[in-house]
C-alpha cells in the first residue's frame, strides 16, 4: 500500500481560543506535537496541514509538514471536517495528480 496521507486540519479562527493550534504548550506550538508524531510514525507518505492562516502555515512548514494550499474561506469556518478532508484529497488529485489510497485524520488539538 502507498500514498497514505496524514491531514491535519488547523484553521485560524476558533471560538474558544483563537490560533490555539500555534499556542505554546511546554515551549512548543501545539500543532508541532501532532506533526512530529506523524512524521516519526513511518506510516505516512505525506503529512499535510490544511489551514487558512499564514501563521499556522509558517509554523507547520518549520515543523516539517507540507502546506500545499490555503484552505478556502467557505470551509474555514466551523464546518464538518469531512469537507476539509475532501478539499485536500481533491486538491492533491487535481493539482498534483497525486492519487491517495488512504487518509489519516490527525487532530492538532489532541497531540
Steps between C-alpha positions, in 0.01 A plus 500: 500500500624850426395862483374517855447862596463645846286814496506743790214753493608821672293810437588839642159585637383345822214600723674397821871565445599688184808351329505218754689276259815711532468592868801378695464187709810415701703728274378366164207597277211259562493386137868401516417201719260356242734574208797339676299189587375469143848539351657256745228237452648373176147414390427809292633594158404864548398721793285791388358789701177649368477858624363840411755691709851603393640483854385140540639417155839647591522306826384177331767529230770568760393182676536296181143476373386593153256785441432472126192722498307760697165369616210687333291735715180298451650206690697705751211564733350245737422230239509123501856370479385280213493808271855592599622149422313492169656831399852374578450172314351678198783753499766230502322303229417792271797734552780249562363190327562322832267210564438418863436149623426593860452813710583527868332784687733646763352754740749767609317555829551139612874446485 
